[in-house]
């Protein structure tokens, strides 16, 4: 049996939620094993490194689905002993201060200002940081790759950058051809304004299954 | 058996006016093996890493990969599309304002250590994959650690977008980090041997500089 390899943040795996997340739903539907490498709160670089660590295990006809997060989410950094620490940049200075005493408020403000101004560019950079690996997996490992994003909906995404991503046929398109699932304030789909509930995961799975079915031997009609 | 080399202009400089044998050629000659020099002037660590990924299927057991990290604050990100390099965003691009450029500079100068480490940890899993799963040997080193980009207030920002100031260390933390992890080839780099005119020509190693670099790389490959 082939394997579905999934990577992502809290949208893909979140230990506190007792839902069946989209990787399990999708894998069951296509009768694949699933290895869910999601981890709540992690960065795109962290996810990319998890994917690289799995390269030797990914086999022909396996499927990889990669969920990007946004850059502002956090910085992972490493101390001299290579223990990873996380600075979380969400909404408050308090969270930042809890993360570390090493950085000042000015550091935080600069990071936030930079991440906000170059929001689209940084996401595109993360995408291009993965695209060669996606190509390698498809071309040399003969596995299929699909990806999508978890974006901040109140942010306006740069149109020219969005175009560069959408022209990659591997991207999962959700409602309104969005590269990120839109939950908004829809209480039937979310537990808050960002995270899907069980119905939200079913909703996401439909679009992911549809993207997987394109140009494959599977005929997964939603 | 083959040597794959990656890096910026310290690894391959297309526009050099003098005929120089760069360190990849010198190392390969000493080891009596073929080599592929994937260095390119102006490349960021991001670009070099992507070149390495493109070569993954070519690298075989017992091959050698040597990766040169450049300074992390290149003001651009390039991407590969149909084997041609395109700019993702360059801050001298007309789409960006002077304020954007200044914000970028302030950011990269403030977070130099973090950005370099991020570049390193972005590439390190590939090194581990190459050594563990392919069976090739990997070595890496850092150049230009004493250089830092800074804004030249007297220049026209669109025409003269940056200058490189020397003799400004990233930070003592970075030097300590590199030393603790044996990430430099030699203290000579830190002590500025390549700042010596005998080793350097217009911010780049001359032939003596490349001989010097090659010597340490060959030495490190013996371990």
Interface residues (C-beta under 8 A of the other chain):
Chain A: X45 X48 X49 X52 X53 X55 X56 X75 X77 X78 X80 X107 X110 X111 X113 X114 X117 X118 X121 X124 X125 X128 X129 X131 X132 X133 X135 X136 X139 X140
Chain B: X46 X49 X50 X53 X54 X56 X57 X77 X79 X80 X88 X89 X100 X103 X104 X106 X107 X110 X111 X114 X117 X118 X121 X122 X124 X125 X126 X128 X129 X132 X133 X176 X177 X180 X181
